[in-house]
Structure formats: C-alpha cells, structure tokens
Amino acid sequence: MKVTLTLLSLILYSTLTKAQSSEWEAILDDNNSLLANVEGRNTFSLDGKWDAIVDQQEIGFYNYRYKESENGWFKDQQVQQPSDLIEYNFERARKLNVPGDWNSQAKDLLRYEGTIWYRKVFDYDKQTNMRYYLYFGAVNYDAKVYLNGEKVGEHQGGFTPFNFEVTDKLKDGENFVIVKVDNKRKREALPTVIFDWWNYGGITRSVQLIEAPQTFVHNYFIQLDPQNEQQIKGWVKLNGPERQQNVKLSVVELQVDETVPTNAEGYAEFTAAVKNPTYWSPENPKRHEVSVEAETDKIAEPIGLRSIEVDGYDILLNDQSIFLRGICMHEESPYQPGRPNSAEEARVQFGWAQEMNSNFLRLAHYPHNEHTTRTADEMGMMIWSEIPVYWTILWQNQQTIDNARQQLREMINRDKNKASVILWSVANETPMEEGRLEFISDLVDYAKALDPTRLLTAALENHMTEDGNKMIDDPLGAKLDVIGNNNYCGWYQGEPQSCDELRWETTYEKPMILSEFGGGALQGYRGEVNQRWTEDFQAEVYKYNIEMLKEIPFLRGTTPWLLKDFLSPRRPLVDIQDDYNRKGLISERGLKKEAFYLMKEYYEEVEQEYEQK
C-alpha cells in the first residue's frame, strides 16, 4: 500500500473552525504561541555576556513571607538597587556567555545541576506603535522569565523554543531580563532522571527581542500540494486587532502571485499554480524565496519543495526510491565539549557526514538548534528529528504526557517549513511497560494532526525468535510509517564475527531504518581485532554489521551510533572513556577512526546501487 505525504498537509483544513481543532489550538493561538521564522523578522539580539549567580539551594526563589516564586526575592530586583538579599549581587556576579551552556564555561560548573540566575541589562528604543516578544531558542530545563521585575512566563523542556509577548512590560530606555534556569533531572520530566548524554544547563540558544507591527504575520505553512505537484498550498495566520486583511503570497521564481483574504480570526488558506518547480533534494537542495505580505506586515523565507512518501518497503523522495545513508549525531560542538550555537559548527559536522557519503542525519535524542535544520536545508541533508521520550518515562503521569505533547508541538512548529526534515520521531528505546503504547500512540496521532506531511518513526523494541533471528513486532509499529530499531550486535550482543549470520524479520510491510549500531573505540588505540576499545575491534564490529545489513530485505536506511564522541556521565572507564561515549566514528578532537572509512565505502556501494535502479 502506498502512503503519500508532502511538505504541505494532506489534510489542509477547509475552514478555520476545522483548523482550530484541539490539536491546532496551541499552534494558532495568539497568546504567546511560537512565532514562525524568527530569522526573517526584525530582532534585537540579547546574546553576549549575562550576569550569573549560582543558587543551588534556590535561596533567591523563596521568601519566608511567601510560599512560591511568584513573590520571590529576584522578581523585584532593580538594575541599580539590590534586593534584600545583599549577598546576591548581580553587579559582582560572574559572567556567562549566552547562548551557551554553563558546564563548558567554568570548571566548577562542569557537573553542576541546579539553579543559576541570569541577568541581562540592555537599552532599547521602544516604539509606541509596535509589539514586542521575548524569544528563547532553548533553555535547559526549567525557565522562569522576568522583565523589569515582572514575571512574563515560564517554560519546561530543554530543547525547544518559546516566546512571550512583553509589549506592556518593555520600557523605553534601560531594561533588564532575569531568568531562573534549573537543569535538575526530575522523574516526571522529559528526558527523565537517567539519560546517556551530558546534562548541559543554561540558556543554551540565542535570545532575541522581536519587534512586530500591531497586526503581524504570526504563523504560516507553505509547501507542495500533495494532490498536484504543479501547485503550492498552505495557510497563514495573522495576530492583532486588524485580522481581516488581504494577504499576498509571492514566489517570484515560480511566477506565483496569489492574494487571499483572511477571516475574522486572521486565518486564510491559499492555493497557487507553479510552473515546473525545482524540487529540493540532497543532490540539489534548491529553495525558493517565499514572501507572505499582509497589509500591515511582510515576512520572507527560503523554502524547499519536495515530497516524501512510503510505498511498501520503499521510501520515496520526489517519487524516487532512496536509501537513507545516515549517521546519528548529538548536539555537541565539533572540537570541544559544550553545546554548539552557530551555523559554522553545524557545517563542520555536516561536512564530516557528507565526506562519509551520508545524505541523512538522525538528530539524537532531542530537537537540535535551529542552526542545524537551517543548515541541513542549505546543504541538502535529510533529517530525523525527535523528542526525548527516552527510556524510563512515567507513562501515566499527566504532567509528563502534557510536556511530551508540548515538546512535540514546539519541534514541529519551528521546523514545519524546512524541506530537510523528513521524519518526526516520537520515542527511542522505550521498554514494554503499562501505558507505554497508549502514551506513544497518542503522540503519533498528535504529530499527524499537527503535520500530516512527514513520515512518523520511533526506535522500537525487538526480540529473538526461536530460530535465532531478530524480530520486530513491537505493537507501536502499527502506528508508524517507518520502523526504527537499535541493535548492537558484536558490542553488547555476541562476537563481531557472528553478526553477518544474524537475520531479521518483521510483521510490518514497512521500511526499516537501523537507527543505531556500532561499538566503542578510543581514537589512536590500536591492537588486535578481538581487543575491545581499539579502533581495530570497532572496525571489526562494523565490518560484520555491514554484511548483516546487506541481508535485510526491508532495510531502507541506517544511522550508526554515531558521528562523534560525546560527553556522558554514564561512561566513566578511566583512560579509555573518561566520561566520553567512545562509539563515535570521529573523536572529540575531530580525528577519524578506521570504522569511518568502512561506512564511507559501504555508502558508496549503496549509492551506486540505487543510482542504477
């Protein structure tokens, strides 16, 4: 059976009432819902040095006269006048870079988990006829935000953006932002208390003050019509007092010039014919400059047009069968610990992947910086993007359920117009427990309601059959378009030489991506092929796993674990790991291991095979 999905919704809603179903309300809501395409707006950067006070016991969060932080000490702190807590003085505090994690900026903060108070003082020329939003690319994990002593909002989730309207709180002249950042792990959080990467805390992504007209283009979704690849189709949502306007959609290169009226809620749908569009692909990552112009506002964005679908075991990009030659990647800087925060750093790692002949990246295990997905659009790398529904989740906890839906919604909303993102993933390595199937199935349904234009996947469970084969029959697979699966033959299971004899089965007529496999090695450590932690042993693991891959008839992609060594507190082996997960094909210093070249050779063979089809 063929399932067709494109970057524009298969189910574009014909009326606003239908569009604003329970699934869409949070995306189309005017009140602090995420603004689309921040890069295309008038912004004032708050990046740079911020004052920072470490407050592990959260003294600044409570006041003995009050119970909660709403009346805490720092809420009323003035720029020139210190709070009653005279020891907590921002003027004498350390400085931390924003964007940036605190762990990599100071030795005493390397393993710190708790609260740090951030402050930024800035001057601003406020215009009386404009509206203003305070935008955070991400804060890990719990953020409480104050502007000029008044709380403007809070957010939980370490990897997705959020914004608050601050028009009535912003002053003409001197202003100050205070953010309480808390990265403590919590049982009900996502991820939960155990995970296999470094818990980088802080304001890890860019902070912007966004300026907009009284009525502005809040959100939009524009891509190919799934029923007709010679037209584009989508919707636009205005925010403000003058919501009924004419909105013009323009794509000069495709001779598109279409005007539609918005309704009383500021919403409109549109369809426009295009003449012979060039489709986005890894070989030709063509993007078209799309302009959305209302009577009171205008915004533009380069958008790629492409289709993505499944047909039985095949994945089709622009109607062509493809093999996803991928690699997993954590969000860590190329040559040192810490969160990356520039497009240049993304280009370095994408360059490594392309050198290995990859066309696909699995962004593990959370949404990465928007620099990453924008760079993927530019460089022609297809993307698997996922939320941290990972390991030991509280499946029946309502707070956890709500937060998972929130993180999924924010991930989709940010990147819904990016051609590079072809897969949303809703889970990784989740054990078979009560409530698990219902929890994740709800996320799949929610994702498809928010964005029916992409494929849905997750890394599922497998088990051994009586014949010694790997079987994928996880009931969650029935909900997905593409089956993901992790398997460490030769590393955690058996000897490397046994892997080429391992056979795979599935109950689903769907394509599979082997979403993790591999083994660890300390770069430069050489020895015998049976000597663990050597590059030689890692290469042996890859050698026999590659032979195994060739015998999986429903395999349509691989993302070995992983591109680069990364910090993890679960990896303490002295003189080998030293707090690094060593399964990277490249070391933390950017040096390639022998297994890198084995994957490069395999991907070259696969590419040639698919070119001949």
C-alpha positions in Angstrom: 0.0 0.0 0.0 1.3 3.4 -0.9 1.1 6.3 1.6 1.8 9.7 0.1 2.9 12.6 2.2 4.3 16.0 1.2 5.6 19.1 3.0 2.1 20.5 2.8 -0.7 19.0 4.9 -2.6 16.1 3.3 -5.5 17.4 5.4 -5.4 21.1 4.9 -8.4 22.3 6.8 -11.1 24.0 4.7 -12.4 26.3 7.4 -10.8 28.0 10.4 -13.2 26.1 12.7 -11.8 22.8 11.4 -8.2 24.1 11.6 -8.6 25.1 15.2 -9.4 21.7 16.4 -8.0 20.7 19.8 -4.7 19.7 18.1 -4.2 23.0 16.4 -5.3 25.5 19.1 -1.9 25.8 20.6 -0.2 26.5 17.3 -2.8 29.0 16.1 -3.4 30.7 19.4 -2.4 34.3 19.6 -1.3 34.2 23.3 2.5 33.5 23.3 2.4 30.6 20.8 5.6 30.2 18.8 6.2 32.8 16.1 7.3 31.3 12.8 10.6 32.2 11.2 12.2 34.4 13.8 15.2 34.8 11.5 13.0 36.6 9.0 11.8 39.2 11.5 13.1 42.4 13.0 15.1 41.3 16.0 17.3 42.8 18.7 19.9 40.3 20.0 20.3 39.8 23.7 23.2 37.4 23.2 26.5 38.0 24.8 27.7 38.2 28.4 25.0 37.8 31.1 25.4 38.2 34.8 25.0 34.8 36.6 24.5 33.8 40.2 24.8 30.1 41.2 22.0 29.3 43.6 21.9 25.5 44.2 19.6 25.8 47.2 17.3 28.3 45.4 17.6 30.9 48.1 16.6 33.6 45.6 13.5 31.6 44.7 11.7 31.8 48.1 10.9 34.4 50.6 9.9 33.3 54.2 6.9 35.6 53.9 5.6 33.8 50.8 5.3 30.3 49.6 6.1 30.4 45.9 8.5 32.1 43.5 5.8 34.5 42.3 6.8 36.6 45.2 10.4 35.6 45.4 13.4 37.9 46.0 14.7 38.4 42.5 11.3 39.2 41.0 11.6 42.8 42.2 15.3 43.3 41.8 16.1 46.7 40.1 19.1 47.5 38.0 20.7 50.0 40.3 19.0 48.9 43.6 20.0 45.5 45.0 17.4 43.2 46.5 17.1 42.4 50.2 19.5 39.5 49.6 22.5 41.8 49.5 24.9 38.9 49.1 23.2 38.1 45.8 24.6 41.0 43.8 24.5 40.7 40.0 26.9 43.6 39.7 29.6 41.4 41.3 28.5 38.1 39.8 30.4 36.0 37.3 29.7 36.4 33.6 28.4 33.6 31.3 28.0 33.5 27.6 24.5 33.4 26.1 24.0 31.3 24.1 26.0 28.7 25.9 25.9 26.0 28.5 27.4 26.8 31.9 29.1 23.4 32.1 31.7 24.1 29.5 32.3 27.7 30.6 33.6 27.0 34.1 35.4 24.0 35.7 33.3 24.3 38.9 30.1 24.1 36.8 31.1 21.0 34.7 28.8 18.7 36.7 26.5 21.3 38.2 22.8 20.6 38.3 20.6 23.1 39.9 19.6 26.8 39.6 21.5 29.7 38.1 20.0 33.1 37.9 20.8 35.0 34.7 20.5 38.8 34.2 20.9 40.9 31.1 20.7 44.7 31.2 20.0 46.4 27.9 18.9 49.7 26.4 16.1 49.8 23.9 14.4 52.5 21.8 10.8 51.4 22.2 8.3 52.5 19.6 4.7 53.2 20.8 3.0 51.6 17.8 4.9 48.3 17.8 4.5 44.9 19.7 7.4 43.1 21.3 8.2 39.4 22.0 11.0 37.9 24.1 12.2 34.8 22.3 14.4 32.0 23.6 15.9 29.4 21.3 16.1 26.9 24.2 16.8 26.9 28.0 17.6 23.7 29.8 15.4 22.7 31.5 13.0 24.8 33.6 12.9 28.6 32.8 11.1 31.3 34.7 11.4 34.6 33.0 11.1 38.2 34.4 11.3 41.5 32.6 11.8 44.6 34.6 10.8 42.8 37.8 7.6 41.3 36.4 7.1 37.7 35.5 6.3 37.2 31.9 6.1 33.4 31.8 7.8 30.0 32.3 8.7 27.0 30.2 9.8 23.4 30.7 11.7 21.4 28.2 15.4 21.9 27.3 15.5 21.8 23.5 12.6 23.7 22.0 12.0 27.4 21.5 9.4 29.6 23.3 8.4 33.3 23.4 6.4 35.7 25.5 4.7 38.9 24.5 6.3 41.7 26.6 4.8 44.8 24.9 3.4 46.2 28.2 6.5 45.4 30.2 9.2 46.7 27.9 10.4 50.2 28.7 11.9 52.9 26.5 15.5 53.1 27.7 17.1 50.7 30.3 15.6 47.3 30.8 16.7 44.1 32.5 15.8 40.4 32.0 16.2 37.9 34.8 15.8 34.2 34.1 15.8 31.4 36.7 17.3 28.4 34.9 17.1 25.0 36.6 18.5 21.8 34.9 17.9 19.4 37.8 16.7 16.0 36.5 13.2 15.0 37.5 11.3 11.7 37.4 8.3 13.2 35.6 10.4 15.2 33.1 11.4 14.5 29.5 14.1 13.2 29.5 13.7 11.6 32.9 16.3 11.1 35.6 18.6 8.8 33.5 19.9 9.5 30.1 23.1 8.9 28.2 24.3 12.4 27.4 25.7 15.4 29.3 23.1 17.5 31.2 24.2 20.8 29.8 22.4 23.6 31.7 21.8 27.2 30.9 20.4 29.5 28.2 21.9 27.3 25.5 20.5 29.0 22.5 20.0 32.6 21.2 17.8 35.1 23.0 16.1 37.8 20.8 13.7 40.6 21.3 11.3 40.5 18.4 9.7 43.7 17.0 6.4 43.4 15.1 3.6 45.7 13.9 0.3 45.8 15.8 -1.1 43.3 13.4 1.5 40.9 12.0 2.1 37.5 10.3 2.2 35.2 13.3 2.5 31.8 11.5 2.2 30.1 8.2 2.7 26.7 6.5 3.6 26.7 2.8 4.6 23.7 0.6 3.6 21.5 -2.3 0.1 20.4 -2.8 0.1 16.6 -2.3 -2.6 16.2 -4.9 -0.9 18.3 -7.6 2.9 18.9 -7.7 2.4 21.8 -10.0 0.9 24.0 -7.2 1.7 25.1 -3.7 -0.9 25.2 -1.0 -0.9 26.3 2.6 -2.3 28.7 5.3 -1.4 31.9 7.1 -2.4 33.3 10.5 -2.4 37.0 11.4 -2.2 38.3 15.0 -3.5 41.6 16.1 -6.5 44.0 16.0 -6.8 44.2 12.2 -7.1 40.5 11.4 -9.2 40.8 8.3 -6.8 41.7 5.6 -5.6 40.8 2.1 -2.5 38.6 2.2 -0.3 38.1 -0.8 1.8 35.0 -1.4 4.7 35.6 -3.8 7.3 33.3 -5.2 8.9 35.3 -8.0 11.0 32.5 -9.4 7.9 30.3 -9.8 5.7 33.2 -11.1 3.4 32.9 -8.0 1.4 36.0 -7.1 -1.7 35.0 -5.2 -3.9 37.2 -2.9 -6.3 35.8 -0.3 -8.5 37.5 2.4 -8.1 36.4 6.0 -11.3 35.8 8.1 -12.3 37.4 11.4 -9.7 35.2 13.2 -6.9 36.3 10.9 -6.7 32.9 9.1 -6.6 32.1 5.4 -5.8 29.2 3.2 -4.4 29.5 -0.3 -3.5 27.5 -3.4 -1.3 28.8 -6.3 -0.1 27.2 -9.5 3.6 27.0 -10.1 5.4 26.3 -13.4 8.0 23.4 -13.3 9.3 23.9 -9.8 12.8 22.5 -9.0 12.4 20.0 -6.2 14.6 20.0 -3.1 16.9 17.0 -2.8 20.3 16.1 -1.4 21.8 16.4 -4.9 20.2 19.8 -5.5 19.0 21.5 -2.3 17.1 24.1 -4.2 15.0 26.6 -2.1 12.6 29.2 -3.4 12.2 32.6 -1.8 8.7 32.8 -0.5 7.1 36.0 0.6 4.0 36.4 2.7 2.8 40.0 2.7 -0.2 41.3 4.6 -1.4 44.9 4.6 0.5 45.6 7.8 3.4 43.2 7.7 5.7 41.2 5.4 7.9 38.2 6.0 10.0 36.0 3.7 11.7 32.7 4.0 13.6 30.3 1.6 11.5 27.1 1.4 12.3 23.9 -0.4 9.6 21.9 -2.2 9.8 18.2 -2.1 7.6 15.1 -1.5 8.3 12.2 0.9 6.3 9.0 1.0 6.4 5.3 1.6 5.4 2.5 -0.7 5.6 -0.9 0.9 9.3 -1.3 2.0 10.4 1.7 0.0 10.9 5.4 1.0 10.3 7.7 -2.0 11.8 11.2 -2.2 10.2 13.1 -5.1 8.8 9.8 -6.4 12.3 8.2 -6.4 13.3 5.3 -4.2 16.1 6.3 -1.8 18.3 4.7 0.8 18.9 6.9 3.8 22.7 6.8 4.2 22.8 8.3 7.7 24.6 8.8 10.9 23.4 9.7 14.4 24.6 13.0 15.9 24.4 14.5 19.4 24.3 18.3 19.8 27.9 18.9 20.9 30.5 21.2 19.4 32.8 19.7 16.8 36.1 20.1 18.6 35.3 20.5 22.3 32.6 19.8 24.9 29.6 22.1 25.0 26.5 23.0 23.0 27.2 24.4 19.5 25.5 27.6 18.7 26.5 28.6 15.2 25.8 27.5 11.7 29.5 27.2 11.1 29.7 24.4 13.7 26.8 22.6 12.0 28.6 22.9 8.7 31.7 21.2 10.1 29.8 18.2 11.3 27.6 18.0 8.1 30.9 18.2 6.1 32.1 15.1 8.0 28.9 13.3 7.3 29.0 14.2 3.6 32.6 13.1 3.4 31.3 9.7 4.6 28.8 9.9 1.7 25.9 10.4 4.0 22.6 12.1 2.9 20.8 11.8 6.2 21.2 12.6 9.9 19.4 11.3 12.9 19.4 14.2 15.5 19.6 12.3 18.8 17.7 12.4 21.1 16.0 15.8 21.2 15.4 18.7 18.8 18.7 20.3 17.9 19.5 24.0 17.4 17.6 25.7 14.5 21.0 26.4 13.0 21.2 22.7 12.4 18.0 22.3 10.5 18.5 25.5 8.5 22.0 24.3 7.6 20.5 21.0 6.6 18.2 22.8 4.2 21.1 24.6 2.7 23.4 21.6 2.4 20.9 19.0 1.3 21.0 16.7 4.4 17.7 14.9 5.2 16.8 14.9 8.9 15.2 12.6 11.5 14.2 14.9 14.4 12.9 13.5 17.7 11.7 14.4 21.2 13.3 13.0 24.3 10.7 10.3 25.1 13.6 8.1 26.2 14.0 5.1 28.5 12.1 5.2 31.8 9.2 7.5 31.2 6.2 7.9 33.6 3.7 6.8 31.0 0.6 7.5 33.1 1.6 10.8 34.6 -0.5 13.7 33.2 2.3 16.2 33.6 4.6 14.0 31.6 2.0 13.5 28.9 1.4 17.2 28.6 5.1 18.0 28.4 5.7 15.4 25.7 2.9 16.9 23.6 4.3 20.4 24.2 7.8 19.5 23.1 6.5 17.7 20.1 4.3 20.7 19.1 7.2 23.1 19.5 9.6 21.0 17.5 7.1 20.6 14.6 6.0 24.3 14.7 9.6 25.5 14.5 10.7 23.3 11.6 7.4 22.6 9.7 8.6 24.6 6.6 12.0 23.0 6.3 12.4 20.6 3.5 15.3 18.8 5.1 13.1 17.4 7.9 11.5 14.2 6.6 10.9 12.2 9.8 9.4 13.1 13.1 10.4 10.6 15.8 8.3 10.2 19.0 10.4 7.8 21.1 13.7 6.0 21.5 14.3 2.7 23.3 11.2 2.7 25.4 10.6 -0.6 27.4 7.4 -2.5 27.1 5.5 -1.2 30.2 2.0 -0.5 31.1 0.8 2.7 29.5 3.7 2.9 27.0 1.7 2.0 23.9 -1.1 4.5 24.7 1.3 7.3 25.6 3.3 7.0 22.4 0.4 6.2 20.1 -1.2 9.5 21.3 2.0 11.3 20.3 1.9 9.7 16.8 -1.8 10.8 16.4 -0.9 14.3 17.7 2.1 14.6 15.3 0.0 13.6 12.3 -2.7 16.0 13.2 -0.2 18.9 13.5 1.8 17.9 10.4 0.5 15.1 8.2 3.1 15.9 5.6 6.0 14.0 7.1 6.8 10.4 8.0 6.5 9.2 11.6 9.0 6.9 13.2 10.5 5.7 16.5 13.2 3.4 17.6 11.3 0.3 18.6 11.9 -2.8 20.7 13.0 -6.2 19.1 13.4 -9.7 20.4 15.0 -13.0 19.3 12.9 -15.8 17.7 13.3 -19.5 18.4 15.3 -19.6 15.2 17.8 -17.1 16.5 16.5 -14.3 14.2 15.8 -10.7 15.2 12.0 -10.0 15.2 10.4 -6.6 15.1 6.8 -6.9 16.1 6.5 -4.1 18.6 2.8 -3.1 18.5 3.8 0.5 18.2 5.0 -0.3 14.7 1.4 -0.4 13.5 1.1 3.3 14.1 4.3 4.3 12.3 5.2 5.0 8.7 8.9 3.9 9.1 10.2 1.4 11.6 13.3 2.4 13.6 15.4 -0.1 15.5 18.6 -0.2 17.5 20.8 -3.2 17.7 24.4 -3.6 19.0 25.5 -6.9 17.6 29.1 -7.5 18.3 29.3 -5.0 21.1 26.6 -5.7 23.6 25.5 -9.0 22.0 27.7 -11.7 20.7 31.1 -11.5 18.9 31.5 -9.3 15.9 32.1 -12.3 13.6 28.6 -13.6 14.4 26.8 -10.5 13.1 26.9 -11.4 9.4 24.8 -14.5 10.2 22.1 -12.6 12.0 18.8 -12.4 10.1 15.9 -10.0 10.6 12.2 -10.4 10.4 9.2 -8.0 10.8 5.5 -8.3 10.9 5.1 -5.0 9.2 5.2 -4.2 5.5 7.1 -1.0 6.1 10.6 0.3 5.6 13.1 -0.1 8.4 16.0 2.2 9.4 18.6 0.5 11.6 18.7 3.6 13.8 21.7 2.5 16.0 24.5 0.0 15.7 28.3 0.1 16.3 30.8 -0.1 19.1 33.3 2.0 21.0 36.9 2.8 20.4 39.5 5.2 21.7 40.9 7.0 18.7 44.5 6.1 18.1 44.4 3.0 20.4 45.4 0.1 18.1 45.6 -3.6 18.7 44.2 -7.0 17.7 40.7 -7.3 16.2 39.4 -9.0 19.3 40.8 -6.3 21.7 37.9 -4.2 22.9 38.2 -0.4 22.8 40.7 -0.5 19.9 40.0 1.0 16.5 40.6 -2.5 15.2 37.8 -4.0 17.3 35.4 -1.2 16.4 36.2 -1.8 12.7 35.6 -5.5 13.1 32.1 -4.7 14.6 31.3 -2.5 11.6 32.7 -5.0 9.1 30.4 -7.8 10.1 27.4 -5.5 10.8 27.7 -4.2 7.2 27.5 -7.7 5.9 24.4 -8.2 8.1 22.8 -5.0 6.7 23.1 -6.4 3.1 20.8 -9.3 4.1 17.9 -7.3 5.4 15.3 -7.1 2.6 13.2 -4.3 4.2 16.2 -2.1 5.2 16.0 1.4 3.7 18.4 3.4 5.8 21.0 3.2 8.6 22.2 5.7 11.2 25.1 4.1 13.1 25.9 5.3 16.5 27.4 7.8 16.0 29.3 10.6 14.2 31.4 12.0 17.1 32.4 11.0 20.6 30.4 13.0 23.2 30.4 13.6 26.9 28.2 11.3 29.1 28.4 10.7 32.9 27.5 7.0 32.2 30.9 6.4 30.7 33.5 6.6 33.5 36.1 4.0 32.3 39.4 5.5 33.3 42.0 6.1 30.5 39.5 4.9 27.9 36.2 6.7 28.2 36.9 9.4 30.8 33.3 10.4 30.6 33.1 10.1 26.9 30.9 7.8 24.9 33.5 6.4 22.5 31.2 5.0 19.9 31.9 7.9 17.6 33.4 7.4 14.2 35.3 10.6 14.9 36.9 11.6 18.2 36.1 14.6 20.3 39.1 16.3 18.7 37.8 15.7 15.2 40.1 12.8 14.3 38.6 10.0 12.2 38.7 6.3 13.3 39.1 3.4 11.0 35.4 2.4 11.0 34.6 5.8 9.4 36.1 4.7 6.2 34.3 1.3 6.3 31.0 3.2 6.4 32.1 5.5 3.7 32.9 2.6 1.4 29.5 0.9 2.2 27.6 4.1 1.5 29.4 4.5 -1.8 28.3 1.0 -2.8 24.7 1.7 -1.7 24.6 4.9 -3.6 25.8 3.2 -6.8 23.2 0.5 -6.4 20.3 3.0 -6.1 21.6 5.1 -9.0 21.2 2.0 -11.2 17.6 1.4 -10.2 
